[in-house]
Amino acid sequence: MKNSKLAVVTAAVLSASLALAGCGGGGGNSANEKDDGSLMKVDVYDDLANYQGVQKGWFAKMVKDKFNIKLNMISPNVAGGGSTLFDTRSAAGNLGDLVITGAGNGRLTKLIKAHLIEDMTPYLKNAKNIKKYKTATDSLNKLSGQSSGVWGVPQSVSTKSPTDPSEGNEPVFGPYIRWDYYRELGYPKFNNLDDFLQVLKQMQDKARAETGDKNVYAFSLFKDWDGNMMNNAKQPTTYFGYDEMGFVLAKADGSDYQSVTQKGGMYEKALQFFNKANQMGLVDPESSTQNYDTMSAKYQQGKILFSFWSYLGPAAYNTTENKAQGKGYMLAPMGDMKIFSYGATPNGGAAIIAVGSKAKNKQRLVNFIDWLYSKEGVYAMAGSVKGMNFDIKDGKPELTDFGKKLQSNKSSKVPAQFGGGSYSDGVSALNFTTELATDIDPDTKEPYDSSMWQSTIDQFSNSALDKDWSEHMDGAKTSMQYLEKADKLMIAPGSSFIQPDESSQISTLRGQVKTEIVNTSWKAVFAKDDNEFNSLMDEMRSKVDGLGFKQVLDVDMKNAKDQNTARVNIKKQFANREKAEGN
């Protein structure tokens, strides 16, 4: 999926940078500091942000009105990626006034030891929202080896059960297809990936015949997100309950763990799927040279028939106008799929928000963080402001006229009283989920996510496309409704497991191995026949074994199994907590 990636920092460089930072010691001021309430520019070091500079628009106005704060985003993703920005600021002893970064790989421990972040405990007297998630902050302490303190608040905390899906109306993973061409074929059934290819071939033939465009393809691929493996090849494995942990594909229920190099394994089957598709003429020949943005433009034009994710094809093409004509991407009903789903995370996720040790007016900053975890803050982080794009009527949330307008145009101009400018430009640049938007507002008994409100579903699931899809998906109004009803979802309980620090030796070996795996994967997809495909895969297995693959695989396999243990434990912990609270 498309996520902002945390900056990757090698253990050696990270240790050196933080050692230098440690020389700067703590700083800032105490809980008794004097704060005159004047406008405060807050530097936010944010490994998740995709924007650099001062926050704009409606979210900026909310923050200024409430806290007289101006957020200045410092984003490694925009500043060239990698660890350079982190290293430079750490060495100077001041990462930022607020810090949003990953807690794993030993980073949180090192940030604390280097005095780059502050214990928030002295500022929490009135922080009822942060206190609400004490189990989550306590879990962070265990991760960082601290016996006390509140050193950060994790992302994506939740009041839901870890066995409830964290997603909204759409799963993170899933096979989406141009439903209009599928409809024209008469809704043929397909039970597996091989059947799926035959249906996609028929869809491609029909689309080309109707449009006269020979550049319509079933698949279009890209390399931007390749990591330990070819990202696109990982996606079909998620349709059968698997997700990655380094070089391991681990099933959500803990029943299976596979090396990506396993002969006949899930990863090889996914590569075979795309290779067969290519041999059938279904793969865009520009796949190996284009980037995500170039590929995404083809979805906007409706030229690609299969989408890996709901935020790709549907987001690009399913406009109000297209849906009214019955055109668009919808979840495909593959017979044997059991889609991997991330469970809700009572103890939060892998990233944290923390206060920098050199920051001024720390109490105000903690108050701001506490607000982010309040109901109003959670709505805002989910893109909603009461009075602007929604109101409460008869105790239930409903979109305003402006909110309805946003359903088809996220760039609509925001009313001046809420800050003006484009709505999309005003969305929180923090790119940090505080409480899950799928959590339930206790007052309305509906999720914070406006797309999940019954009123929204009733109003915006009535297009020709939605109605036809629903009629052929057991009456479901959303993809998640269908998957849950059809028992086609496999939920990985939402633990707060974070990979431990990795040695420099393992990191070095990993870099060499993943280069070989990714490069061979692309060659295998475009192999001219089965013999070439098999030869490439056998050669790849031999090469990575010679590069020390087993040492890295052992680390990843242990992490995958430890993650499953954490998932089992969080289920028990949540059940015990619910029992103790009488729920």
Buried (B, 14 or more C-beta within 10 A) or exposed (E): EEEBBBBBBBBEBBBBBBBBBBEBEEBBBEEEEEEEEEEBEBBBBBBBBEBBEEBBBBBBBBBBEEBBBBBBBBBBBBBEEBBBBBBEBBBEBBBBBBBBBBBBBBBBBBBBBBBBBBBBBBBBEEBEBBBBBEBBBBBBBEBBEBEEBBBBBBBBBBBBBBBBBBBBBBBBBBBBBBBBBBBBEEEEEBEEBEBBBEBBBBBBBBBBEEEEEEEBBBBBBBBEBBBBBBBBBBBBBBBBBBBBBBBBBBBBBBEBBBBBBBEEBBBBBBBBBBBBBBBBEBBBEBBBEBEBEEBBEBBEEBBBBBBBBBBBBBBBBBBEEBBBEBBBBBBBBBEEBBBBBBBBBBBBBBBBBBBBBBBBBBBBBBBBBBBBBBBBBBBBBBBBBBEBBBEEEEEBBBBBEBBBBBBEEBEBEBBEEBBBBBBBBBBBBBBBBBBBBBBBBEEBEBBBBBBBBEBBBEEBBBBBBBEBBBEBBEEBBBBBBBBBEEEBBBBBBBBBBBBEBBEEEBBBBBEBBBEBBBBBBBBBBBBEEEEBBBEBBEEBBEBBEEBBBEBBBEBBBBBBBBBBEBBEBBBEBBBEEEEEEEE
